[in-house]
Amino acid sequence: MQRRKFGSTGLEVSLLGFGCMRLPTIADPSLESDVGNIDAEQAISIVRYAIDHGVNYIDTAYNYHGGKSEVLVGKALADGYRSKVKLATKLPVWKVESESDCDQILNEQLARLQTDYVDMYLLHALNKHTWRDKVLKFNVLSFLDRALKDGRIKHAGFSFHDNLETFNEIVDGYNWDFCQIQLNYMDQEYQAGVAGLRYAAGKGLAVVIMEPLRGGRLARNIPDEIQAIWDQAPVKRSPAEWAFRWVANFPQVSVILSGMGKLDEVKENLNTMAAAEPMSLSETELDLIDQAQQLYNQRVKVKCTDCRYCMPCPQGVNIPRIFSIYNHASVYNVFEEGKRQYSHLVKEENDASRCIECGNCESLCPQNLTIIQFLQEAHTALS
């Protein structure tokens, strides 16, 4: 397994990190009551297989699998496996109402994980609101200082979901060791993006990548025209491998997390990461990835920018959300997923069938979209 430097910490970590948000599950939670519906036997087996084959970065969080992921990880790291890995978990800052809450939650996590310390401790899913109204308001940074000093955590970081400006503010707001951002070839300018990757790395932070496959959408249900791009490559790779290789090509990336739920996925990702050296993709290969990105973008049905000038609709139609679901289903060929999401709008009476074609939205749209027509198309495709 390839190892990379973890920012300025002096540590070396496996390029592949095991994300424990999508562990294998079973239908009957009573079969393993203390770990919810996780298939404990299979999950422990694949986590340990990954560690035995070079993975030394294990990532979980307080709320994964309804709070049971940390319990499972604690069991998986028994029998001597804890000393073989760098263990990461996250503080659910949305639950914090006082500085003392942080201590209570961390101590609960240590008990779940059956450990005295966490190697990498993240403030979970920071955005402008949680940074200013939780972290700064309730002195969470002072808590991090104290937890670092008393040894309950070894390195402090944060995961992130907001815009680049907020990301840079947070990077500059504390002496972080690392951060965790969403990045894949479809999200190069989304949230922190490539610019955020480079900014954080330039400050000495290790950068951990989540969603390299965009929730698996870059690996499954591949549209024919996208597969035709991959088929042109001189070196044949799976769609998942192309996505992983694009992220790994950045030398600033320390760890790429993958939420693996099957042994076959672990084996495939181990093979991919072993060869995914930084700056190893050729110009031809990078061009193929660019072509795939462009073709995905061409599958967007409605060029809606989510400016929300069309809202509120007098009939309660959630126009931007409908277009977002429709576009996502079309781009990634996941219409069944889109139909499930759209059904919630139907139950909430915010779906496109409520439209009475008053035209108010179209008069306000700066993109001059034929919103009424697109709503009809979306309703037909998603119903």
C-alpha positions, 0 to 999 in steps of 0.5 A, spaced: 500 500 500 502 506 498 504 511 503 503 519 503 506 524 508 500 527 513 501 534 512 506 537 517 505 532 522 511 527 520 506 521 520 505 517 514 499 514 512 496 509 507 493 513 501 487 508 501 483 510 508 477 505 510 471 510 511 466 506 516 459 510 514 457 504 509 459 498 512 455 492 510 448 491 513 443 486 515 436 486 515 434 484 522 438 488 527 436 483 533 442 479 530 447 484 533 443 488 537 449 492 540 451 494 533 444 496 530 443 493 523 451 492 521 453 485 519 458 485 525 462 479 522 462 481 515 464 488 517 470 486 522 472 481 517 473 486 511 476 492 516 481 487 518 483 485 511 484 492 509 489 493 515 492 486 514 493 489 507 496 495 508 491 500 510 492 504 516 487 510 516 480 508 519 475 513 519 468 513 523 464 518 526 459 519 532 453 519 528 454 513 522 450 508 522 445 511 527 451 511 532 453 504 531 459 505 527 464 507 532 462 501 536 463 496 531 470 500 529 472 499 537 470 491 536 474 491 529 480 494 532 481 489 538 486 483 538 491 488 537 489 492 531 488 498 534 496 499 534 496 498 527 492 504 525 491 511 525 483 512 528 479 518 526 472 520 528 468 526 529 465 531 534 458 532 532 458 540 532 451 541 531 449 537 538 454 542 542 450 547 546 456 548 551 464 547 551 462 541 556 458 538 551 464 537 547 468 533 553 462 529 554 461 527 547 469 525 546 469 521 552 463 517 550 466 516 543 472 513 547 468 508 550 465 506 544 471 505 540 474 502 546 481 506 546 484 511 550 485 516 545 483 518 538 489 519 533 485 524 528 479 528 531 475 532 526 470 537 527 464 534 523 461 538 517 463 545 518 460 550 514 459 558 516 453 557 521 456 551 525 463 555 525 461 561 527 454 559 531 457 553 534 465 552 534 466 560 536 460 561 540 461 555 545 469 555 545 470 549 541 477 551 539 479 551 547 476 544 548 481 542 542 487 545 545 485 541 552 484 535 549 490 535 545 494 537 551 491 531 555 492 526 550 485 524 548 486 526 541 493 527 537 491 531 531 485 536 530 482 537 524 475 538 521 471 536 515 467 541 511 461 542 507 460 550 504 464 555 499 471 556 498 471 563 502 468 559 508 473 554 508 479 559 507 476 562 513 476 556 517 483 554 515 486 560 518 482 560 524 486 555 528 492 551 528 489 545 524 493 539 523 489 536 517 482 537 514 477 533 510 474 535 503 469 532 498 473 532 491 472 528 485 473 530 477 465 532 477 466 537 483 473 540 482 470 547 483 464 545 488 465 547 496 473 547 497 474 544 491 481 544 488 483 551 490 481 549 497 486 543 497 491 547 494 490 552 499 490 548 505 496 544 503 500 550 502 498 552 509 501 545 511 495 541 513 494 534 511 488 533 506 483 527 506 478 526 501 471 524 501 466 522 496 472 521 491 466 517 487 461 522 488 457 517 493 458 511 488 455 515 482 461 515 478 462 507 479 455 505 477 450 505 472 455 508 467 451 512 461 453 508 454 457 515 452 461 515 458 463 508 458 465 509 450 470 514 453 473 509 458 474 504 452 478 509 448 484 509 453 490 505 452 490 502 459 483 499 461 481 501 468 474 501 471 470 507 472 471 507 479 479 506 478 479 512 473 475 517 479 480 514 484 486 515 480 484 523 478 484 524 486 490 521 487 494 524 482 494 530 486 500 530 490 497 534 496 492 529 497 494 525 503 488 520 504 482 518 500 477 515 503 472 509 501 466 507 504 467 499 502 462 494 504 464 488 500 471 484 500 471 485 493 471 493 493 476 492 498 481 488 494 479 492 488 481 499 491 487 496 494 490 494 487 488 501 485 491 505 490 498 501 490 499 504 483 496 511 484 502 515 484 502 522 484 502 526 477 502 519 474 497 520 469 499 522 462 496 528 458 492 523 454 489 520 460 487 527 463 484 529 457 479 523 457 477 524 464 476 531 462 471 529 456 468 524 461 466 530 465 464 534 459 459 529 457 456 528 464 455 536 464 451 535 457 446 530 461 444 536 465 436 537 463 435 544 466 441 549 466 438 552 473 443 556 477 439 555 484 438 563 484 431 562 487 429 568 484 423 564 482 421 562 489 416 562 493 412 559 488 404 561 490 402 554 489 408 551 493 412 548 488 419 547 490 422 549 483 429 549 484 429 542 488 425 539 483 430 541 477 436 539 482 433 532 483 431 531 475 438 534 473 442 529 478 438 523 476 439 524 468 447 526 469 448 520 473 443 515 470 440 514 477 432 515 476 430 510 481 433 514 486 430 521 483 423 518 483 424 516 491 427 523 492 421 526 488 416 522 492 417 526 498 416 532 495 409 529 492 408 527 500 409 534 502 405 537 496 411 541 493 411 537 487 410 539 480 403 537 479 401 543 483 403 548 478 397 552 475 402 555 469 401 562 472 408 564 469 410 568 475 416 564 475 418 565 468 418 572 468 423 572 474 428 567 471 434 571 470 436 565 465 430 565 461 428 558 462 421 555 460 420 553 467 413 551 466 415 546 460 421 543 464 416 542 470 412 538 466 418 534 463 421 533 470 414 530 473 413 525 467 420 523 468 420 522 476 413 520 477 
